[in-house]
Amino acid sequence: MNEFQLLGPRAYGAACGRAQLKACAEDFQVDEVLDIPLSGQGEHLWLWVEKRGLNTEDAARRLARAAGLPLRLVSYAGLKDRQALTRQWFSLHLPGKADPQLQDAEGPALRILSQQRHNRKLQRGAHAANGFTLRLTALQADHDALDERLQQIARQGIPNYYGVQRFGHQGGNLHEARQYAERAELPVQRNLRSRLLSAARSYLFNQALAARVADGSWQLAQPGDLLAFTDSRSFFLAGEADCADERLARLDLHPTGPLWGEGSSSAEGDMQLLEARIAQAEPALVAWLAKAGMAHERRILRLPIARLTWHYPAPDILQLAFVLPAGCFATALVRELVDLLPAGQTDTPCEF
């Protein structure tokens, strides 16, 4: 499947040009933002880890081996890209044990920057946000056009699509999910089950968002929409008065789309009809997600870009810095700016 089938239309028209992302790991830097004060004591050792050219699960395996622990006792808040330079938290469960020696986990691909004890383990999704520093190289685009597009994005946000990486190479995760859904079976392996369910759910959400982008309503609240604040998982039904709430214009409050699972949506009006059309077009996936016990949830359709800044270190380089809520994709922003050239990514450090 191609990018348009997995995501949907751009919000602001054609790309401003072309560029390369991830020519080296330093071109895609991510810092996990975790607003949890650590107590300094307890049976969990929290580690602030920098990794490059290494995915989160592989980093967890390295830490488990070095600490002499089963992998299930190593926790992390979220998955970070392999082809990137990322800094994120891990926790090790060490009841009654001293801090282990972790030098064997370290090397060019992984460094432990700091560590501290805490009385609780790190939970999935515990991080509040991610800070990004991206560098687009081999840039072939007019700077004025890019500046205008970026100013528009800063004012209005972008569609909160799940990125293509959620779906695997050429949509392979989604294809495999469809096969399981048609057989009404779930993968036995936990990681595979989680990956395929996530791909199916994300695809259905993207379909709902794509329809709203196509008709221009992705930024607008309509009676019957379910509205949510940027950093909240709760939502409420929009009436006429709610559709004029000034917090919508400030990008604090947003219409939401469905994350399918058990139970039914409480959306009404046009959004209810839209969700029904998507469910009718994908009955196997919808039924499969319910069978798996996934809870019916919501995700904001519009993604505000916090602390967005940019500059041009060279005529053919655009450097961006911004913060996104956890679970949102930096590539959704890049997609509104440029088409990407083949990456040719290497694990060799490059100047930044």
N, C-alpha and C positions, 0 to 999 in steps of 0.2 A: 504494500500500500504506500502511496506517496504522502508527502507532508500535508497537502490540502485535504486528503481524505481523513487523515488522523487528527488534524486540527480543524481548520476552517479558514474563512476569509480573513485577511488583515482588516484592521479597523480604519486605517488612515490611507488606504490606497497602495499603489505599487511601491516596492522598495526604492530607497533613494540611490541605490548603487549596489556594489558588491564588496565583499571583504572576506578575510580569513579569520577564523576563531580557533584558538588552541593550536597555533603553530608550535608552541611549547607550553608546558604545564603552567608557567608563570603568567600566561595570557588569560588564565581563568582562575582567579583566586577567590576563595570563600572562607569567611570567618563566622563560625556559629555564635549567635548571641544568646546567652543563657542567663536569665535574670533570677538565679537561685543563689542565695547566700550560703556558702559552705561553712559548716559548723567547726571544722578542724578536728573533729573526733567522730568515732563510729566505726562500723565494720566494713565500710565501703571506701575504697581508695579511688578518688576521682583524678583523672589524668587529662591534661590539656595537651593535645597531640597535633603536630604538624606532619602531614603526609603529602607526598607527591608521586604521581604515577602508581597509586595504590588505592584500591577501593576500600570502603569502610569494613566490609566483612573480612577482607584479607588482613587489614590492620588489626581487627579484633582477634583473628587467629594468631597473629604474631605475639600480641600481648598475652594471650592465654598460654601459649607455649613457654614464653619467657617466665611467666609467673607460676607455671606448673598447675594451671587451673583448667577444668573443663570449659569449653567455649560458652556454655550456657551461663557461666558466672561472670561473663564480660558483657556489659551493656553499653548502649549508645543511644543518642536521641534521634538521629536521622542518618540516612544514607547520603554520602557525598561522592561526587564523580571521581572516577579513576584518573581521567585525563585532566588533572587540575592540581593546583597547590591549595590544600585546604587545611584549616585548623578547626578541630572539633574536640568535644569531650567524650571520654570513655569512663566507665567505672568498673572496678574489680571487687567482687564480693569476697572478703577475707575475714570471716568471723574467727576471733581468737588468734589471728596470725599477724606477724609483723609485716611491714612493707617489704615486698619482694624486690630482688635485684632484677632490673628490667633492661640491662644493657644489651642483652642478646636480641631484644626486639628492635633496637635502634640501628640505623644505617642511613645511606643516602635517601631512602624512600620514607623513613619515619624518624621523627625526633619527639621526645617527650619534653615539652617546654616547662611544665610545672605539674605539681601533684599536691593533693590535699585530701584529708579524711572527711567523711560525711556520714551521717547516720542513716541515710537512705540511698538506694541504688538509683542510677540515672534511668528514667523512664523514656520509652519511645515518645517522640513528639513533645518532649519537655522544653525544647528550645523555643524562644519567642520569635526569633527571626534569623536571617542570614545576611551578612554583609558581603557584597560582591565588589571586586575590582576586575574589570574585563578590559582586554586590549584587542581591538580589531585591527589586524595588520593587512598589508597588501590592499589598502583601501582604494576603491575606485568610485568615488562619489563626490558630489559638490558639497563643500562644507556649509554653505549657506542653507542648502536644502536640508542637510542633516540637523543643523542648529534649529531650524524652524520646526522640524518634526520632533526633536527632543523637547523643545519648549511646549509643544502641544501635548506631548506625553506627560510632562511634568504637571500640566494643568488638568488633564482629563483622565490620566491613567491608561491602561491597556486591557484588552480582553485577557482574562485569567485562565488561558488555556493550559492544560497539562502538556508538557513538552514531548517531542517525538521520542526522546530517550526512554520515556515511561513504557513505550510499546515495543522496544527491542529493535534489532536490525530489520529494516523493511517491514515493520509491524509484526515480527515473529511472535512476540508475546500475545498479541491479540489473536493471531491465527491459532495459536495453541489453545488459548482460552475458549475460542469458538468450538474447537474439537471436543474439549471436555464438556462444554455446555450442551452440545448436541447429544452427547452420551449421558447427560445428567449425572456426571461423575466429578469428584474433586480429587486433585492430586494428593497423594499420601504425604509426600515430602513437604514439610511446613513452609520452607522458603519458596519453593516453586508454587505452592498453593497461594501464598500471599502475593507473589509477583503477578500471577495470572489473574487473580481476582482484582487486583489493583489496576491492571491494564484494561480489563473489561469495564470496570466502573468509570475509569478516567475517559475512555472512549465515548461512553454514553453521555457523560457530562459535556465533553467537547462538542458532541452533536447538538446538544441543547444550546450551548453558548454560540456555536456557529450560526444557528438559526437566528439568534438575537442580534449577532453582529450583522448578518445579511439584511435584516429589516431595520437596523439602526436603533434598536431598543435596548442594547446591552448596558447602556449607561442610565437608562430611564426607568424609574419605578412606575408600575402600573397597578391599579386596583387588582387585588388577587395575588400579586407577587408576595414572596416571602423575603423579608429584608433582614440584613445582618450588618453589624459593625465589622470593621476591618479585622480586628483581633478577637472576635467573639465567635463561639460555635453555636450560640443560641440565635433564634430568629423569630420574627413575628409577621403576622399577616398585614399587608398594606391596605389601608382604606384610602379614600379620596384625600383626606388631610395629610396622611403620611407621604403621599406622592409629591407634596410640596415642601417637605421637611428640608430646611436649609442645610442640614448635615449631608444630604445627598450631593449638593453643589460643592461642599468642602471635601468631598471624597472620604468622609468618615463612615457613611452609611451606603449600602449597595443592595441592588437586587441579587438574588441567589439562584443557582441552578441545582438540579437534583444529583445526589450521589445515591444511586439505587441500592436497595436492600430490602429487608423485611418491612412489612407495613406499607402504608400508602402515604403519599404526599398530601399536605394540607393546603397546597397552592390552589388558587381558584382562577377563574377567568382564562385569559389567553395562555398563561403559563401552564395551567392544568391541561389545556388542549394540546399544547406543545409536548408536554411530558407524555401524554397519552399516545400521540403520534409516534414518538420515538420508541416507546414500549411496544407498540404494535409492529414496528419495523424490526425490532430486535427481541422477540419474545423469548428465545432460548437464553440469551445473556441475562435478561431481566430475571427470569425464573431461576437461573443458576445462582445469581447473587443472593436472592432470597433464600434458596436452599442452603447456601453456605452460612446463613445466619448473620450476614452483614446488616448492620442497622441502617435504616434510611436516614441520610444526613443531607446537609446543604453545604454549598461552597459559593463564595461570592463570585459574581460574574465579572466584576470590574476590579482590577488590581491597581491600587495607587502605588506609585514609585517614590519611596521616601528618600530624602537626602540625595537626590539625583544631581550629580555634577559631571562635567565632561571637559576634555581638552584634547588638543592635537599635539603630541610630542614630536611628530614629524608630519609632513603633508599626507603621507599614506598610512597614518596610524591614528585611530580614535580610541581614547581611553575613557572608560565610564566607571563611575563609582555610585553605588546605590544600596538600599536595604529593602529586603522583601520579607513578608511574613513567612514563617515556616511552611513548607509544602508548596511554595510557589516557584516558578521556573524563570531563571534569568534569560534563558533562550527565547522566552515569549517576548521579552523586550527587544532583543537583538533582531528577531524576526520582523518587527515593525519598522526597523531601520534599513536593513540590507539583506540581500541574498548571500548565502555563505558559499565561498569557494571551497573546493576539497581541502581538508585540513593538513594532511601530511604531518600529523602530530608526532613529536619525538619526546623522549624522556630526558633529553639533554637540556640542562638549564640554559636560559638565554637572558640577556640583559633586560632590566625592567626600569 
